[in-house]
Amino acid sequence: TPTLMWFRSDLRLHDNRALAAAAQRGPVVAVYLRALPHWRRHGHGANPLDFRARGVAALKEGLEGLNIPLLHRDIDDFAEAPAALLAIARETGAEALHFNREYPVDELARDAAVVEAFEEAGLSATGHHDAVAFAPGELLTGKGDYYGVFTPFARAWHRRLDAERLALSEAPSPQAPTGVDSDPLPSLPALSDTPIDGRQWPAGEAPAADRLERFLRFRGRHYARQRDFPAVRGTSELSPYLALGMISHRQCLQAVLAENDGRLAEGDEGLVAWVNELVWREFYRHVAVGFPRVCRHRAFQRHTEALAWRDDEEGFAAWCEGRTGYPIVDAAMRQLVATGWMHNRLRMITAMFLAKHLLIDWRRGEAFFLRHLVDGEFCANNGGWQWAASTGTDAAPYFRIFNPTTQSQRFDPDGRFLAEWLPELAALPAKARHAPPRDLLGDTGYPAPIVDHKAARARALDAFKALNRD
Ligand code: FAD
């Protein structure tokens, strides 16, 4: 009888722990559950859904080359997952199901329900830790708690890492035809928001591997120096592929080992800095499991729950639409909406601007990002937002409030990024683009700043000082 492999955010054949385990048992039938209404209810926008759909199509092509059929089923809600999967097990005669674990609270509960339903039916369902080097709970502080601070987590991560954790799993070999037919892939129905042009983000393992190779060949060694400048393509732009598992963190780390004399924590400064970002990715997954309140719209730092966020619909709309009058914020928000991606430095600047300058609840920004980002991933997004709002782990101290203008001068010194995304400012001298004087703006239509930096900063400080820290 075949073994079922349930694909979710691990849309690849190579180095896939659950797929390799399933294939070891014999013939495999792949399963994909599409829960569009569920994803829509949870705020996923057209960009991530479109990228996901294209990823499933690329996966199906790869599976076909191995004679692995893909059963594709639509459900309304993941509460239906146990029944849908049991129905497929009955249909195919499968007795075992394998999947790779996902870590936010709802996903853990969904998977636990599937395992229970399979066991009750006398079948087995097995979750694998694939998207992390260490399963959440494996790295704990001396007191046995989950880490709430990154640096000691990263130290423990490096110290305990061994070759086995980084070993790549083999892709399955072609199997004899199973007699099970693949389902045709339904197209993505028209959504109220329209996805960006998918050619910017070709989906699948091949484009992901290609990106990794080009990044390491041309940019990896310059990463530490270039990563903060949005006008320079200094980062890997692999986040959508990592988020949906079109590439694994092990494949990334193995490629670094090959380039860096078998080392991850020392050696080339650029490569070491890049590895550190992959550890951040893992850290936030552990945080989601260790402190599940963050998955329930709660702050990591409990005392910040009482913060008096402002109701400011106009300010929120200006932020979303890139018309705050702060060019670096506006250019970044336009990049997000137009490309489904935003540079990390800009994610920090725009998030902090919303949470501090506008004093608008970070959860609104978190949701807006999740709707637009092709790489939208709960743990990293929540972690990034809570950091920026000073409500999270490693919280930026609340009095650290980026000045958007000096950030702009520092990280886009020639105003190149500003000119690219705000063509109305391109004719201004580069130095004037960061905070354009009114008299140079003429009839460009570019707005005046919606808040004054100093006054907004003082307002945010007051709001944070009013919190009771006990
Ligand atoms: P690189 O610099 O090449 O880094 C390599 C990989 O490391 C990334 O692809 C990503 O998987 C991981 N990574 C890098 N930085 C971080 C980080 N700070 N936290 C966790 N993982 C990281 N990343 C997402 O993948 N999805 C999100 O939804 C997301 N939302 C964010 C929201 C905010 C407010 C902030 C401040 C950061 C967010 N990040 C998110 C983290 C980071 O901005 C992106 O991962 C990065 O910009 C992606 O570009 P890259 O692939 O070129 O990264």
Boltz pocket constraint, residues with backbone or C-beta under 6 A from the ligand:
constraints:
  - pocket:
      binder: B
      contacts: [[A, 227], [A, 235], [A, 236], [A, 237], [A, 238], [A, 239], [A, 240], [A, 242], [A, 243], [A, 274], [A, 277], [A, 278], [A, 280], [A, 281], [A, 282], [A, 284], [A, 342], [A, 343], [A, 344], [A, 345], [A, 347], [A, 348], [A, 351], [A, 369], [A, 373], [A, 375], [A, 376], [A, 377], [A, 378], [A, 380], [A, 381], [A, 382], [A, 383], [A, 384], [A, 385], [A, 388]]
      max_distance: 6.0
